[in-house]
Amino acid sequence: MTHSDAPWWKTATGYQIYPRSFCDSNGDGIGDIPGITSRLDHLRDLGIGFVWLSPVYRSPMHDNGYDISDYCDIAPEFGTLADFDDMVAQARARGIRIVMDLVVNHCSSEHPWFQAACDSSQCDEHDYFYWREAGPDGGPPDDQRSCFGGPAWIWVEAVGKYYFGFFGPQQPDLNWQNPALRQKIYQMMNWWLDRGIGGFRMDVIELIGKDVDARHYYEGPDMHRFIQEMHREALAGRDILTVGESGAVTARTALDYCGRDRAELNMMHQFNHIHAAWDPEKGRFGPSHFDLATHKRILADWQDALADDGWNALYLSNHDLPRPVSHYGDEGRYRKRSAKMLALVTYLMKGTPFLFQGEEIGMTNVVYRRIEQFRDIETLGQYRDQSAAGVSDADFIAGANTNGRDNARTPMQWNTTAQAGFTCGTPWIDVNPNYADINVADDRRDPDGIFTFYKALISMRKKNITLREGAFALLEASHPQMFAYTRRLNGTCLYVLANFSDAEVTLKKPKGVTTAAKTLLTNMQTPMDVSDTLTFAPYQACVLSEWT
């Protein structure tokens, strides 16, 4: 496939914006759409081809927009439809497309559909949701729990039934078995696509085919049927990007979603490499069990599974995950170097890179001392459950500071002015105090900064067909410190080599590398010294090629 033949989303680099925390234009402490528009030049300079925009729909914001009360309007705190249309046009003028977050497993408990459903069991909207009679004791029909804490069944007195909220009471699950509901969703999707957006990232799409009574939530019996119908009714024939999110998809099942013979999606956001480091009992709120050999094996499995079909989505972080330099690298002495290493080794695999805001300057996790500083609905729900189970505040807060979702949601650090240049008001969540040392303005002025490195990496990936289309092969699979692989295409071989540790590592020169090998990109100030052995400083990474 030539460059001109490739879909635009194979050559582009994505950038996720969490609107609430990106840039506030009016001083109310909440990021907004005009704020995003004002910063589009930053993304253009970086080389971004599309923005994945977290939800900006009208919402009561119990889950910061992932609880939608009107799919065809903009939340007032973010702006207006006119602001949105202007952002899309301004982005397009800079070669950037806007990909919207699509949340259709559930809506808000304040959505008119749900309000009607709670008023009468005879209205059409009542069947848009899951309802069950009370159990024999008058309580919930069973003991299912919601992801954000508390029971999954919530009582509504007016209709004398319980409804199902997989994520919590403010987010009732939509009953995809209802064909009228599905048609309303497809109409809404077409409405947005006709406005000129670049596609959809589909939140927890693996849940829409669930069997609630069988507790078969993930990749349920009707999931693929519904996604295929969605493709026919809204996606087919459009020049757009579609990305599904699934906590259940594996390398073995990925092609069921994005194989060329499946009319469903372009690629998947998978969590196999993320969940491998989570505690088996406490999940993200337990101690991290990160193991590099396991991490490499999982990512290599995905590369192998999608080598000739489908396409990978490459990422280090998103709005639900800790900052990568804090989680995988060294946020202290080697912050800049380890941030660059992580980018090089992750985004030069085969697939489309997805950066998260602030990653391009190496933003770090925040350290909160009190539970009152946290804003995330999941963190606060789990705090209630774990406190009731006897977990101390100190232990819970330590876990939340390490892996909680608020780490990604602290305001973007633009400069050294008050509140990091994010707002002239009081931010909705505390700014990380280290903004005086870590911010866009200072990093962009640094010729050896992280922004400059990301810009070079994105440019190289876009121009180099071997990095876009070449075959992937893992090297040093069991090495506890090195992440290494090759990319091969039409006789050209590139070697991607990275020390994933804070110790010096000596590695035998990979087969095929000669002393004439050229350093195409490195996170150090000098090229790699190639001899019979390669010596890597802490977090050193490079791309080698024998061809000039």
N, C-alpha and C positions, 0 to 999 in steps of 0.2 A: 504493500500500500504506500503510495507516495504521499508527500505532505499535503498536496492539494486534494487527494482523495479522502484523507482522514476526516472524520467528524470533528467539528471545532472543539468539542469537549475532550478530545484526546490530546490536543496540542496545548490546551489552555491550562492555567493554574487557577484554582479556586481559592476564595478567601471568605471565611465565615464571619459575619457581623452579628453580634448580639446587640440589637439596637439600643436596649436600655442602658448599655454601658459603653457605647462607642463615642458619641459626641453630642453634647447638649447645646442646642442653639438658642434656647430662650431662658435659661437660668433657673428652671424648675427642678434641677437635680437629676433629671431623667433624660437619657439620650433620645434622639428623635430623628426623623427622616431628613429634615433640612440640615441637621448636623452631619448625617452621612453624606449628603450631597456636597457639603462644604469640604469634605475630606477625600473626594474622589480622585483628586490629583495625586494624593499619596499612593493610592492603589494603582493608578496608571503608571507612576514612576517605578513602582515595585515590579510591574509586569503582569498584574492580575488580569485574567480573562473573564472571570465571572465571580459574582458575589453570591454566596449562599446566605440569604437573609432570614434569620430567625423570626418567628411570627410577629407581624405588625398589625394583625387583624384586631377588631374591637374585642375587648376582653376585660373582665374584672381583675385580671392579673394575679389570681391566686397562685398560678404557676408561671408567672411572668410571660403570659401570652400564649402558652401552650393549652390554655383553656379558653376556647374561642366562643364568643357570644354572637358574633355576626361575621360570617365568612366574606361578605362583600362590602366591608367598610374598614376604615383604619381606626385604631385606638386613638382617642383624642390626644393622649400624652405623646404620641408619636407624630401626629400631624393630621393631614387630610388626604383624600384621594388625589387632589390636585398636587399636593406635595409629592405623593408617590409617583404620579405620572411624570412629574418634572425630574425626579431622581432617575427613573428608568431612561428618560430621554438624555439626561446629562451623562449618565453612565455609558449609554450606547455611543454617544459622541466620542467617548474616550476608549472605545473598543471593549467595554465591559458589559456583560449581560447580568441581569438580576434574576436569580433562581430563588423562588419562594419556598419557605417551609410549609408543607401541607400536613395538617394534623386532622385526620379523619377517623381515627380509632375511637375518639371521644370528642365531645364538645364541652362547653361550659354549662354548669347548672343554671346559668342565667340566659342561655340561648332560648329564643322564643319557642323552638321545638320542644325543649324540655319543660318550659313553663306550661305550655298547653298540655303536655303529657301528664303533668302532675295535677292538673285541674280536673281531668276527666279520663277515665279508661276507655271511653267510647270514641275519642277523637282519633283521627288518622295518625297524628304524631305520637300517640301513646306507644305504638308498635315500632317506633324508631329507636326504642331503648329496650334493655333487658329487665323484665319484671318477674318477680316470684312471690308466691304466697308466703306467709309466715310459717315457721316451723311448728311442730306439734306443741312446743312450749310457748308459742306466741312470739318467739324471738326470730333472728335471721334464719333463712332456709338452710344454711350450712355455715361452716366456720372459715370460709375463705377470707384472706386478709388482703388489704390494698398495699401497693408498692410503697406508698408514702406513709404507711402506718395506719392502724385502726382497721375495723371490719370493712370488707368490700361490699357488703349489702347495707343499704341505707333506707330507712322507713319513711314512707310518705303517707301521712294520715288521710289526706283527701281521697286517695284511691285505695287505701288499705293494702298496700303492697310495698315490697322492697325493690329498689333498683340496684343495678350492679355498677360499681365504680372501681375499675381495676387499679387506677392510680389514686383514687380518693373521692370523697363525696362531692367535691366541686367539679369533677370531671366524669360525668356519666358516660358509660360506653355506648356507642352507636351500634344499633342492631343491623348489621350488614345483610342479614337474611331478608330484610324488607326491600323489595325492588324499587319502590317509590323513593325511599331514602337514597338509594344508590344513584338514581337518576338526578336527584337534586344535587348530589355531590359532583357528578360529572358536569352538570350545567354550570355549577360554580367554577370548576376547573377551567372549562372552556371560556368563561367570562374573563378570568385572569389572563389566560393565554392570549385571548384576543386583544388585551390591553398591551401586549408586547413583551411580557416577561420571557425569560430564557429557559423556563422549565420549573420542575419541582424537586425538592428533597422531601421524601415521604417519611414522616416521623412514625416510628414503631409500626411500620406497615405490616409486619408479620403477625399482628394481633387481630386484623380485621376478619379473619376466617375462623375465629375461636369457637369452641364448644364450651360454654360456661359451665354447664352441669357436669360435664366430664372433666372439668378443670384442664382442658386441652387449650391452652392460651396461645402458645407460639406455633406458628406455621400450622394452623388448624386445618381441618378437612376441606374448607371452601376457600382458603386464602388465594391459591393460584387462580381459581375460577374467577374470583372477584377482580384480581389485578389484571387478568386478561381482558375482562369486560371493560375495565377502566381504560386499558390501552385502546380498545376498539372505539370507545365512546368519546375519548378526550385527547389521547396522546398520538395516535397513529397519523402519519403524514405531516407531522410538524417538525421543524428544525429546532429541537429543544433537547435539554438534558434532563434525564429522570434518574434519581438516586434513591434507592430504598434503604431504610435503616432497619436492621434486625439484630436482636440479641441472640437469636437462635440459629441463624444461617451459618453454615460451615463451608469449608472448601469443597466438601462432597456435594452439598446441595446448592451451591452458588449458581451453577449454570441453569438450575430450574427457574431462576429469576431472570438472568441476564445472558443466557446462551443465545446465539444468533438464531436458533430455531424456536426460541420462546418469545412470543410477542408480549413482553412485559416491561422490563426496565433496562437501562443502560449499564448500571453498576450498583453495587451494594456497599453500604457502610456496615462492616462487620465488627464484632467486639471480641473475637476469639483471643487475640493477643492482649486485650485489655483485661478480660475476665480471668485469664490464666494467672494474673498476679494478685487477684482478689482473695481475701480470706474466705474459705469455704463456708464458714458460719456467719460472719458479720459482713460479708461482701465488701463494699468500698469503705465501710467504717471500721474494718479490722486492719491488722498489720499487712503491709505489702509483702508479697511473696515473689517479687520479680526475679526471674532467672533468664539470663541472656540466651542460653542455649535453647530454652523453651520458646522464647520470643522469636528467635531466628527461625526455628523449625516451623512455627505457625505461619509466619509471613512467607516463608519459602513454599509451604504447602499451598498457600493461596496463589502464589506466583505460578507454581506448576499446574494447578487445577485450571487456571484461566490463561494458560500460555498461548493456546491457539484459538480460544473462543472466550467470549465474555470480556470483561475489563475490570481492573482493580481500582478501588478508591484508596488513596494513600493518605494517612493522616497520623499526626502525633497527639492532637488534642482537639477538643471541641467544647461547647458550652456546658457539658456534663462532666468534664475530666479535669484533673489537676494540670498545672502548667508543666510542660514537658521538661524544661530545664531543671525544675525542682524534682520531678518524678524520676527521670532517667539520667539526668546529667549532674552537674555540680553548680548550684546557684551561688556559690561563694567564689573561691579563687579562680575557678575555670568556667565561670558562667558564659562568657562570650565564646570561648573555644568549644565547650560542650554543646552549646546551642547550635553552633554551625555544624558540628559533627552530626548531631541528630538530624538536621535538615538534609545534609548530604547523603547519609546512608538510607534515609527513609524515602526521600523524594526522587532518587535516581533509580528506584525499582520501576518496573513496568506498571503504568497506571496514571491516573490523574491526581495530582497533589491537591490537598485541601488544607490550607493554612487557617489557623484561628487567630483572630485579632490580638495583637500584642506579641505573637510568636516571633514576628520579624524583628523585634528588638530585645527578645529574651526576657519578657516579663516573667515574674516568679510567683509562687504561691504566697498568700498572705498569712500572717499569724494573728489569729483572733484569740482573745483571752476569756471572753464572756459569751455565753450562748446568745445573749441579746444582740450581739454584733452580726449574727448569721441571718440570712434572709431566705435561704432556699427552703421550699416547702418539704422536700424530701429530708433534708437535714433536721428540720424542726420536728417532723413526724417521727423520724427514727429516734430522735432524742427523747421524745415522750415514751416510746416503746422500750427503749433500752434503759432509761432511768427507772421505769417500772420494774424492769428485770434485774435491777441492782447495779447497773454499770455506773461508775462515778462520773461526775461532770468532767473531771480532769482527763479521764481516759477517753470519754466520748469526744471532747473537744480536740484532743490530740489526733484522733482518727479523722475528724472532720477537717482539721487543718492540713492533714496529709493528702486526703483523697476526696474531700467534699466538693460539691459543684460550685460553691461560691468562689473558689479559687479562680475559676475562669471568668467570673462575672464582675470582679472588681473593675472600676473604670479604666478605660484606655489611658495610658500615660503619655500625653502629648508633649509636655514641656515642664519646666520647673516652676511655673506660676502656681498660684493657689489651686488646690484640687487637681493638680497635674494638667491643667488646661482643659479638663473634661467639661467643667461647668463653672459658672460664676456664682452658683448658688450652693446649696447643701446637697451633696450627692445621695442618691437613694441607698447606697451601700458604701461603706468606708473605702476610700482610696488606699492602696498599698503605700505605706509611708516611704518606701524606697524610690518613689517617683523622682526624687531629687537627683538620684544617680542613674535611674533607668527611665529613659523617655525618648520619644521619637526625635525631637529636635536635636538632642545631643548625639544620639546614635547616628543619625543621618549625616551629621557633620564629621563623624569619625571615618576616615578612609578605610580603617580596618574594622568598621562596625558590623553588626549583625545584619542590618538592613542592606548594606552594600553586598554582603556575601549572598543573602537570599536573592537579591536582584541578579547577581551574576549566575547563580544556580538556575533560576527560572529561565533566564535568557539562554543558557547553554542547553537546558533540556528542550526548549522549544526549537532550537536550531539543529540539534544533533539527532538525526534519525535513529541512530543506534540506541540512544537513551530512551527514545519514544517507543520504538518497535522491536528492539533487539531481544533475543532470548535471555532469560535469567538462569543463572546456575549458582547455587550457594557454595561457598568455600569455607573451610575451617568450621564445619557444622558444630563440632563439640567444643570448640575453643571457648574458654570461660570469659575472655575479654575482647576478642576480635569479632567484628561483624564484617564479613567480606563476601563479595560475589562478583560475578562477571556478567556483562551484557554483550552479546554477540549478534552481529548481523552482517551478512555478505562479506565474510572474511575479516571484518573489523572486530576487535575485542577490546573492551574497556574493563578495567579492574577497579572496583570500588572497595576501598579498604578503610576501616575505622576502628580505632581503639575506644572501646566503650567503657573505659575505666580511668581512674585517677593515678594509675601506676604505669611506668614505662613497660612496653612490650616489644620483644624481639620476635620477628616472624621470618620463617624461611621464605625466600622469594618465591612467589607463586609460579608454577610451571607456565612458560610462555612469556614471562616478563624478562626483558633484557636490560642491560645497563643503559641502553639507549631510550628506554621508556620515557615518555614525556608526561609531566604532571599537568593535567588539564584544569584541575581545580583542587585547591587545598584550603584548609582553615588555618594554616600557618603562613608565615610571611616569606618562607623560602620553599622551593620545590622539594619533593621527597628525594632523599639520597638513596639511589638504587644500587645495591651490590648483592652479594650472595644472600645476605640477610637484610631485612628491613627493620629499622628501629623506630618505633612509634612513641612519641612523647604522650603524656596523659591527654586523652581525648583528641589526639591527632587523627585527621581523616584526609583522604585524597582520592582523586580519580587518576589512574594511570592509563596511558595509551602508548603503543609502540609506533603509532602512525602520526605523522606531523601534518 
